[in-house]
Amino acid sequence: MSEFKDINREREHDITIGEVKACPVFAHLTDAEAQEVVATIKCFSLIIFNYYQREKVKKILLIN
């Protein structure tokens, strides 16, 4: 995981097709396939974020 040490965790835009295809494991993908990877990452991120938010609200409600 050392190749990910310079990730900007505060970026405010989606990963690009070029960034996806720059990763060796995805280099062979077509642009359409790379766009699907972008959409999948975005969807997964939203699922995780929504779960986190719900758990956070549950904790607040249980504390009060």
HTML snippet that shows the backbone in 3Dmol.js (N, CA, C, O; Angstrom):
<script src="https://3Dmol.org/build/3Dmol-min.js"></script>
<div id="view" style="width:600px;height:400px;position:relative"></div>
<script>
const pdb = `
ATOM      1  N   MET A   1       0.809  -1.202   0.000  1.00  0.00           N
ATOM      2  CA  MET A   1       0.000   0.000   0.000  1.00  0.00           C
ATOM      3  C   MET A   1       0.853   1.267   0.000  1.00  0.00           C
ATOM      4  O   MET A   1       0.308   2.371   0.038  1.00  0.00           O
ATOM      5  N   SER A   2       2.131   1.134  -0.041  1.00  0.00           N
ATOM      6  CA  SER A   2       2.994   2.311  -0.001  1.00  0.00           C
ATOM      7  C   SER A   2       2.784   3.225  -1.203  1.00  0.00           C
ATOM      8  O   SER A   2       3.072   4.419  -1.120  1.00  0.00           O
ATOM      9  N   GLU A   3       2.291   2.694  -2.311  1.00  0.00           N
ATOM     10  CA  GLU A   3       2.069   3.538  -3.487  1.00  0.00           C
ATOM     11  C   GLU A   3       0.897   4.500  -3.294  1.00  0.00           C
ATOM     12  O   GLU A   3       0.689   5.384  -4.126  1.00  0.00           O
ATOM     13  N   PHE A   4       0.136   4.348  -2.224  1.00  0.00           N
ATOM     14  CA  PHE A   4      -1.005   5.207  -1.964  1.00  0.00           C
ATOM     15  C   PHE A   4      -0.737   6.249  -0.886  1.00  0.00           C
ATOM     16  O   PHE A   4      -1.675   6.883  -0.401  1.00  0.00           O
ATOM     17  N   LYS A   5       0.497   6.435  -0.508  1.00  0.00           N
ATOM     18  CA  LYS A   5       0.795   7.352   0.589  1.00  0.00           C
ATOM     19  C   LYS A   5       0.551   8.818   0.245  1.00  0.00           C
ATOM     20  O   LYS A   5       0.404   9.637   1.152  1.00  0.00           O
ATOM     21  N   ASP A   6       0.504   9.170  -1.027  1.00  0.00           N
ATOM     22  CA  ASP A   6       0.317  10.564  -1.422  1.00  0.00           C
ATOM     23  C   ASP A   6      -1.107  10.879  -1.873  1.00  0.00           C
ATOM     24  O   ASP A   6      -1.327  11.842  -2.608  1.00  0.00           O
ATOM     25  N   ILE A   7      -2.069  10.077  -1.439  1.00  0.00           N
ATOM     26  CA  ILE A   7      -3.465  10.289  -1.834  1.00  0.00           C
ATOM     27  C   ILE A   7      -4.007  11.545  -1.164  1.00  0.00           C
ATOM     28  O   ILE A   7      -3.830  11.744   0.038  1.00  0.00           O
ATOM     29  N   ASN A   8      -4.663  12.382  -1.944  1.00  0.00           N
ATOM     30  CA  ASN A   8      -5.312  13.579  -1.409  1.00  0.00           C
ATOM     31  C   ASN A   8      -6.712  13.190  -0.948  1.00  0.00           C
ATOM     32  O   ASN A   8      -7.611  13.011  -1.770  1.00  0.00           O
ATOM     33  N   ARG A   9      -6.898  13.060   0.335  1.00  0.00           N
ATOM     34  CA  ARG A   9      -8.184  12.626   0.884  1.00  0.00           C
ATOM     35  C   ARG A   9      -9.208  13.760   0.929  1.00  0.00           C
ATOM     36  O   ARG A   9     -10.353  13.536   1.322  1.00  0.00           O
ATOM     37  N   GLU A  10      -8.825  14.946   0.544  1.00  0.00           N
ATOM     38  CA  GLU A  10      -9.732  16.085   0.580  1.00  0.00           C
ATOM     39  C   GLU A  10     -10.183  16.528  -0.813  1.00  0.00           C
ATOM     40  O   GLU A  10     -10.768  17.600  -0.964  1.00  0.00           O
ATOM     41  N   ARG A  11      -9.918  15.722  -1.808  1.00  0.00           N
ATOM     42  CA  ARG A  11     -10.319  16.101  -3.161  1.00  0.00           C
ATOM     43  C   ARG A  11     -11.827  16.204  -3.244  1.00  0.00           C
ATOM     44  O   ARG A  11     -12.544  15.511  -2.523  1.00  0.00           O
ATOM     45  N   GLU A  12     -12.304  17.058  -4.113  1.00  0.00           N
ATOM     46  CA  GLU A  12     -13.733  17.316  -4.217  1.00  0.00           C
ATOM     47  C   GLU A  12     -14.291  16.960  -5.591  1.00  0.00           C
ATOM     48  O   GLU A  12     -15.368  17.423  -5.967  1.00  0.00           O
ATOM     49  N   HIS A  13     -13.561  16.140  -6.337  1.00  0.00           N
ATOM     50  CA  HIS A  13     -14.041  15.730  -7.656  1.00  0.00           C
ATOM     51  C   HIS A  13     -13.829  14.230  -7.822  1.00  0.00           C
ATOM     52  O   HIS A  13     -13.009  13.619  -7.137  1.00  0.00           O
ATOM     53  N   ASP A  14     -14.580  13.660  -8.738  1.00  0.00           N
ATOM     54  CA  ASP A  14     -14.472  12.228  -8.996  1.00  0.00           C
ATOM     55  C   ASP A  14     -13.108  11.874  -9.577  1.00  0.00           C
ATOM     56  O   ASP A  14     -12.450  12.700 -10.209  1.00  0.00           O
ATOM     57  N   ILE A  15     -12.704  10.649  -9.352  1.00  0.00           N
ATOM     58  CA  ILE A  15     -11.506  10.133  -9.995  1.00  0.00           C
ATOM     59  C   ILE A  15     -11.748  10.134 -11.510  1.00  0.00           C
ATOM     60  O   ILE A  15     -12.873   9.908 -11.953  1.00  0.00           O
ATOM     61  N   THR A  16     -10.724  10.382 -12.287  1.00  0.00           N
ATOM     62  CA  THR A  16     -10.891  10.443 -13.741  1.00  0.00           C
ATOM     63  C   THR A  16     -10.616   9.093 -14.384  1.00  0.00           C
ATOM     64  O   THR A  16     -10.027   8.205 -13.769  1.00  0.00           O
ATOM     65  N   ILE A  17     -11.048   8.954 -15.618  1.00  0.00           N
ATOM     66  CA  ILE A  17     -10.764   7.742 -16.384  1.00  0.00           C
ATOM     67  C   ILE A  17      -9.251   7.554 -16.505  1.00  0.00           C
ATOM     68  O   ILE A  17      -8.751   6.434 -16.403  1.00  0.00           O
ATOM     69  N   GLY A  18      -8.535   8.638 -16.719  1.00  0.00           N
ATOM     70  CA  GLY A  18      -7.077   8.574 -16.818  1.00  0.00           C
ATOM     71  C   GLY A  18      -6.430   8.069 -15.538  1.00  0.00           C
ATOM     72  O   GLY A  18      -5.472   7.296 -15.579  1.00  0.00           O
ATOM     73  N   GLU A  19      -6.961   8.511 -14.399  1.00  0.00           N
ATOM     74  CA  GLU A  19      -6.424   8.040 -13.116  1.00  0.00           C
ATOM     75  C   GLU A  19      -6.703   6.558 -12.910  1.00  0.00           C
ATOM     76  O   GLU A  19      -5.864   5.830 -12.379  1.00  0.00           O
ATOM     77  N   VAL A  20      -7.878   6.116 -13.330  1.00  0.00           N
ATOM     78  CA  VAL A  20      -8.210   4.690 -13.226  1.00  0.00           C
ATOM     79  C   VAL A  20      -7.256   3.882 -14.092  1.00  0.00           C
ATOM     80  O   VAL A  20      -6.671   2.899 -13.638  1.00  0.00           O
ATOM     81  N   LYS A  21      -7.104   4.306 -15.349  1.00  0.00           N
ATOM     82  CA  LYS A  21      -6.279   3.548 -16.291  1.00  0.00           C
ATOM     83  C   LYS A  21      -4.784   3.654 -15.985  1.00  0.00           C
ATOM     84  O   LYS A  21      -3.993   2.864 -16.499  1.00  0.00           O
ATOM     85  N   ALA A  22      -4.390   4.623 -15.153  1.00  0.00           N
ATOM     86  CA  ALA A  22      -2.983   4.740 -14.743  1.00  0.00           C
ATOM     87  C   ALA A  22      -2.603   3.651 -13.749  1.00  0.00           C
ATOM     88  O   ALA A  22      -1.420   3.365 -13.564  1.00  0.00           O
ATOM     89  N   CYS A  23      -3.593   3.046 -13.112  1.00  0.00           N
ATOM     90  CA  CYS A  23      -3.349   1.932 -12.192  1.00  0.00           C
ATOM     91  C   CYS A  23      -3.127   0.675 -13.034  1.00  0.00           C
ATOM     92  O   CYS A  23      -3.984   0.331 -13.849  1.00  0.00           O
ATOM     93  N   PRO A  24      -2.003  -0.015 -12.860  1.00  0.00           N
ATOM     94  CA  PRO A  24      -1.672  -1.163 -13.716  1.00  0.00           C
ATOM     95  C   PRO A  24      -2.766  -2.227 -13.834  1.00  0.00           C
ATOM     96  O   PRO A  24      -2.935  -2.823 -14.897  1.00  0.00           O
ATOM     97  N   VAL A  25      -3.494  -2.462 -12.773  1.00  0.00           N
ATOM     98  CA  VAL A  25      -4.526  -3.494 -12.827  1.00  0.00           C
ATOM     99  C   VAL A  25      -5.700  -3.089 -13.721  1.00  0.00           C
ATOM    100  O   VAL A  25      -6.434  -3.954 -14.197  1.00  0.00           O
ATOM    101  N   PHE A  26      -5.887  -1.792 -13.954  1.00  0.00           N
ATOM    102  CA  PHE A  26      -6.976  -1.301 -14.791  1.00  0.00           C
ATOM    103  C   PHE A  26      -6.505  -0.772 -16.146  1.00  0.00           C
ATOM    104  O   PHE A  26      -7.325  -0.281 -16.921  1.00  0.00           O
ATOM    105  N   ALA A  27      -5.238  -0.855 -16.446  1.00  0.00           N
ATOM    106  CA  ALA A  27      -4.667  -0.257 -17.660  1.00  0.00           C
ATOM    107  C   ALA A  27      -5.287  -0.799 -18.952  1.00  0.00           C
ATOM    108  O   ALA A  27      -5.343  -0.092 -19.958  1.00  0.00           O
ATOM    109  N   HIS A  28      -5.744  -2.035 -18.923  1.00  0.00           N
ATOM    110  CA  HIS A  28      -6.281  -2.668 -20.133  1.00  0.00           C
ATOM    111  C   HIS A  28      -7.740  -2.292 -20.430  1.00  0.00           C
ATOM    112  O   HIS A  28      -8.261  -2.642 -21.489  1.00  0.00           O
ATOM    113  N   LEU A  29      -8.399  -1.587 -19.511  1.00  0.00           N
ATOM    114  CA  LEU A  29      -9.818  -1.272 -19.677  1.00  0.00           C
ATOM    115  C   LEU A  29     -10.056  -0.246 -20.784  1.00  0.00           C
ATOM    116  O   LEU A  29      -9.216   0.611 -21.056  1.00  0.00           O
ATOM    117  N   THR A  30     -11.211  -0.360 -21.405  1.00  0.00           N
ATOM    118  CA  THR A  30     -11.638   0.673 -22.346  1.00  0.00           C
ATOM    119  C   THR A  30     -12.090   1.888 -21.544  1.00  0.00           C
ATOM    120  O   THR A  30     -12.248   1.806 -20.326  1.00  0.00           O
ATOM    121  N   ASP A  31     -12.297   3.005 -22.217  1.00  0.00           N
ATOM    122  CA  ASP A  31     -12.781   4.199 -21.518  1.00  0.00           C
ATOM    123  C   ASP A  31     -14.146   3.940 -20.878  1.00  0.00           C
ATOM    124  O   ASP A  31     -14.407   4.395 -19.765  1.00  0.00           O
ATOM    125  N   ALA A  32     -15.010   3.213 -21.577  1.00  0.00           N
ATOM    126  CA  ALA A  32     -16.340   2.903 -21.034  1.00  0.00           C
ATOM    127  C   ALA A  32     -16.228   2.038 -19.783  1.00  0.00           C
ATOM    128  O   ALA A  32     -16.943   2.263 -18.807  1.00  0.00           O
ATOM    129  N   GLU A  33     -15.345   1.063 -19.807  1.00  0.00           N
ATOM    130  CA  GLU A  33     -15.144   0.209 -18.640  1.00  0.00           C
ATOM    131  C   GLU A  33     -14.539   0.994 -17.473  1.00  0.00           C
ATOM    132  O   GLU A  33     -14.919   0.790 -16.321  1.00  0.00           O
ATOM    133  N   ALA A  34     -13.613   1.878 -17.770  1.00  0.00           N
ATOM    134  CA  ALA A  34     -13.013   2.718 -16.737  1.00  0.00           C
ATOM    135  C   ALA A  34     -14.069   3.638 -16.134  1.00  0.00           C
ATOM    136  O   ALA A  34     -14.042   3.903 -14.932  1.00  0.00           O
ATOM    137  N   GLN A  35     -14.991   4.124 -16.947  1.00  0.00           N
ATOM    138  CA  GLN A  35     -16.076   4.973 -16.429  1.00  0.00           C
ATOM    139  C   GLN A  35     -16.960   4.167 -15.491  1.00  0.00           C
ATOM    140  O   GLN A  35     -17.448   4.706 -14.498  1.00  0.00           O
ATOM    141  N   GLU A  36     -17.176   2.893 -15.781  1.00  0.00           N
ATOM    142  CA  GLU A  36     -17.937   2.020 -14.882  1.00  0.00           C
ATOM    143  C   GLU A  36     -17.220   1.856 -13.542  1.00  0.00           C
ATOM    144  O   GLU A  36     -17.863   1.810 -12.494  1.00  0.00           O
ATOM    145  N   VAL A  37     -15.889   1.769 -13.576  1.00  0.00           N
ATOM    146  CA  VAL A  37     -15.115   1.689 -12.345  1.00  0.00           C
ATOM    147  C   VAL A  37     -15.335   2.962 -11.526  1.00  0.00           C
ATOM    148  O   VAL A  37     -15.532   2.895 -10.312  1.00  0.00           O
ATOM    149  N   VAL A  38     -15.303   4.101 -12.179  1.00  0.00           N
ATOM    150  CA  VAL A  38     -15.540   5.381 -11.497  1.00  0.00           C
ATOM    151  C   VAL A  38     -16.922   5.379 -10.851  1.00  0.00           C
ATOM    152  O   VAL A  38     -17.064   5.747  -9.685  1.00  0.00           O
ATOM    153  N   ALA A  39     -17.933   4.967 -11.598  1.00  0.00           N
ATOM    154  CA  ALA A  39     -19.302   4.937 -11.078  1.00  0.00           C
ATOM    155  C   ALA A  39     -19.429   3.971  -9.906  1.00  0.00           C
ATOM    156  O   ALA A  39     -20.121   4.263  -8.930  1.00  0.00           O
ATOM    157  N   THR A  40     -18.767   2.828  -9.998  1.00  0.00           N
ATOM    158  CA  THR A  40     -18.804   1.835  -8.926  1.00  0.00           C
ATOM    159  C   THR A  40     -18.132   2.364  -7.663  1.00  0.00           C
ATOM    160  O   THR A  40     -18.655   2.189  -6.562  1.00  0.00           O
ATOM    161  N   ILE A  41     -16.993   3.001  -7.814  1.00  0.00           N
ATOM    162  CA  ILE A  41     -16.289   3.579  -6.665  1.00  0.00           C
ATOM    163  C   ILE A  41     -17.158   4.646  -6.002  1.00  0.00           C
ATOM    164  O   ILE A  41     -17.251   4.705  -4.776  1.00  0.00           O
ATOM    165  N   LYS A  42     -17.785   5.477  -6.808  1.00  0.00           N
ATOM    166  CA  LYS A  42     -18.645   6.538  -6.278  1.00  0.00           C
ATOM    167  C   LYS A  42     -19.830   5.933  -5.531  1.00  0.00           C
ATOM    168  O   LYS A  42     -20.156   6.382  -4.432  1.00  0.00           O
ATOM    169  N   CYS A  43     -20.471   4.936  -6.101  1.00  0.00           N
ATOM    170  CA  CYS A  43     -21.613   4.273  -5.474  1.00  0.00           C
ATOM    171  C   CYS A  43     -21.199   3.617  -4.154  1.00  0.00           C
ATOM    172  O   CYS A  43     -21.884   3.772  -3.142  1.00  0.00           O
ATOM    173  N   PHE A  44     -20.098   2.896  -4.163  1.00  0.00           N
ATOM    174  CA  PHE A  44     -19.608   2.224  -2.962  1.00  0.00           C
ATOM    175  C   PHE A  44     -19.291   3.251  -1.874  1.00  0.00           C
ATOM    176  O   PHE A  44     -19.611   3.047  -0.703  1.00  0.00           O
ATOM    177  N   SER A  45     -18.666   4.344  -2.268  1.00  0.00           N
ATOM    178  CA  SER A  45     -18.323   5.398  -1.310  1.00  0.00           C
ATOM    179  C   SER A  45     -19.574   5.985  -0.670  1.00  0.00           C
ATOM    180  O   SER A  45     -19.591   6.243   0.534  1.00  0.00           O
ATOM    181  N   LEU A  46     -20.616   6.197  -1.461  1.00  0.00           N
ATOM    182  CA  LEU A  46     -21.868   6.727  -0.922  1.00  0.00           C
ATOM    183  C   LEU A  46     -22.535   5.747   0.032  1.00  0.00           C
ATOM    184  O   LEU A  46     -23.106   6.155   1.043  1.00  0.00           O
ATOM    185  N   ILE A  47     -22.467   4.475  -0.278  1.00  0.00           N
ATOM    186  CA  ILE A  47     -23.028   3.448   0.607  1.00  0.00           C
ATOM    187  C   ILE A  47     -22.315   3.479   1.953  1.00  0.00           C
ATOM    188  O   ILE A  47     -22.958   3.487   3.003  1.00  0.00           O
ATOM    189  N   ILE A  48     -20.988   3.495   1.919  1.00  0.00           N
ATOM    190  CA  ILE A  48     -20.204   3.518   3.152  1.00  0.00           C
ATOM    191  C   ILE A  48     -20.481   4.803   3.933  1.00  0.00           C
ATOM    192  O   ILE A  48     -20.669   4.756   5.149  1.00  0.00           O
ATOM    193  N   PHE A  49     -20.508   5.944   3.253  1.00  0.00           N
ATOM    194  CA  PHE A  49     -20.759   7.216   3.922  1.00  0.00           C
ATOM    195  C   PHE A  49     -22.141   7.232   4.573  1.00  0.00           C
ATOM    196  O   PHE A  49     -22.277   7.663   5.718  1.00  0.00           O
ATOM    197  N   ASN A  50     -23.163   6.770   3.860  1.00  0.00           N
ATOM    198  CA  ASN A  50     -24.516   6.746   4.413  1.00  0.00           C
ATOM    199  C   ASN A  50     -24.612   5.826   5.619  1.00  0.00           C
ATOM    200  O   ASN A  50     -25.283   6.155   6.597  1.00  0.00           O
ATOM    201  N   TYR A  51     -23.952   4.681   5.561  1.00  0.00           N
ATOM    202  CA  TYR A  51     -23.923   3.765   6.697  1.00  0.00           C
ATOM    203  C   TYR A  51     -23.270   4.443   7.899  1.00  0.00           C
ATOM    204  O   TYR A  51     -23.788   4.379   9.013  1.00  0.00           O
ATOM    205  N   TYR A  52     -22.137   5.087   7.667  1.00  0.00           N
ATOM    206  CA  TYR A  52     -21.433   5.794   8.731  1.00  0.00           C
ATOM    207  C   TYR A  52     -22.334   6.861   9.362  1.00  0.00           C
ATOM    208  O   TYR A  52     -22.405   6.971  10.586  1.00  0.00           O
ATOM    209  N   GLN A  53     -23.013   7.638   8.534  1.00  0.00           N
ATOM    210  CA  GLN A  53     -23.889   8.686   9.044  1.00  0.00           C
ATOM    211  C   GLN A  53     -25.018   8.099   9.895  1.00  0.00           C
ATOM    212  O   GLN A  53     -25.338   8.640  10.953  1.00  0.00           O
ATOM    213  N   ARG A  54     -25.619   7.003   9.442  1.00  0.00           N
ATOM    214  CA  ARG A  54     -26.702   6.378  10.211  1.00  0.00           C
ATOM    215  C   ARG A  54     -26.204   5.881  11.558  1.00  0.00           C
ATOM    216  O   ARG A  54     -26.869   6.061  12.578  1.00  0.00           O
ATOM    217  N   GLU A  55     -25.021   5.248  11.559  1.00  0.00           N
ATOM    218  CA  GLU A  55     -24.455   4.747  12.817  1.00  0.00           C
ATOM    219  C   GLU A  55     -24.134   5.904  13.761  1.00  0.00           C
ATOM    220  O   GLU A  55     -24.305   5.788  14.974  1.00  0.00           O
ATOM    221  N   LYS A  56     -23.678   6.998  13.211  1.00  0.00           N
ATOM    222  CA  LYS A  56     -23.371   8.178  14.011  1.00  0.00           C
ATOM    223  C   LYS A  56     -24.644   8.727  14.659  1.00  0.00           C
ATOM    224  O   LYS A  56     -24.631   9.079  15.838  1.00  0.00           O
ATOM    225  N   VAL A  57     -25.729   8.802  13.912  1.00  0.00           N
ATOM    226  CA  VAL A  57     -26.997   9.270  14.438  1.00  0.00           C
ATOM    227  C   VAL A  57     -27.511   8.316  15.515  1.00  0.00           C
ATOM    228  O   VAL A  57     -28.019   8.759  16.545  1.00  0.00           O
ATOM    229  N   LYS A  58     -27.383   7.020  15.284  1.00  0.00           N
ATOM    230  CA  LYS A  58     -27.818   6.034  16.293  1.00  0.00           C
ATOM    231  C   LYS A  58     -27.090   6.245  17.609  1.00  0.00           C
ATOM    232  O   LYS A  58     -27.705   6.215  18.675  1.00  0.00           O
ATOM    233  N   LYS A  59     -25.785   6.460  17.539  1.00  0.00           N
ATOM    234  CA  LYS A  59     -25.003   6.687  18.754  1.00  0.00           C
ATOM    235  C   LYS A  59     -25.477   7.943  19.475  1.00  0.00           C
ATOM    236  O   LYS A  59     -25.609   7.946  20.699  1.00  0.00           O
ATOM    237  N   ILE A  60     -25.731   9.003  18.725  1.00  0.00           N
ATOM    238  CA  ILE A  60     -26.197  10.248  19.336  1.00  0.00           C
ATOM    239  C   ILE A  60     -27.534  10.035  20.017  1.00  0.00           C
ATOM    240  O   ILE A  60     -27.742  10.511  21.133  1.00  0.00           O
ATOM    241  N   LEU A  61     -28.444   9.326  19.362  1.00  0.00           N
ATOM    242  CA  LEU A  61     -29.769   9.088  19.938  1.00  0.00           C
ATOM    243  C   LEU A  61     -29.689   8.198  21.167  1.00  0.00           C
ATOM    244  O   LEU A  61     -30.461   8.380  22.108  1.00  0.00           O
ATOM    245  N   LEU A  62     -28.778   7.247  21.177  1.00  0.00           N
ATOM    246  CA  LEU A  62     -28.637   6.358  22.340  1.00  0.00           C
ATOM    247  C   LEU A  62     -28.005   7.073  23.521  1.00  0.00           C
ATOM    248  O   LEU A  62     -28.298   6.755  24.673  1.00  0.00           O
ATOM    249  N   ILE A  63     -27.152   8.026  23.242  1.00  0.00           N
ATOM    250  CA  ILE A  63     -26.490   8.766  24.315  1.00  0.00           C
ATOM    251  C   ILE A  63     -27.478   9.715  24.990  1.00  0.00           C
ATOM    252  O   ILE A  63     -27.446   9.881  26.209  1.00  0.00           O
ATOM    253  N   ASN A  64     -28.350  10.333  24.207  1.00  0.00           N
ATOM    254  CA  ASN A  64     -29.297  11.320  24.766  1.00  0.00           C
ATOM    255  C   ASN A  64     -30.525  10.679  25.262  1.00  0.00           C
ATOM    256  O   ASN A  64     -31.419  11.362  25.760  1.00  0.00           O
TER     257      ASN A  64
END
`;
const viewer = $3Dmol.createViewer("view");
viewer.addModel(pdb, "pdb");
viewer.setStyle({}, {cartoon: {color: "spectrum"}});
viewer.zoomTo();
viewer.render();
</script>
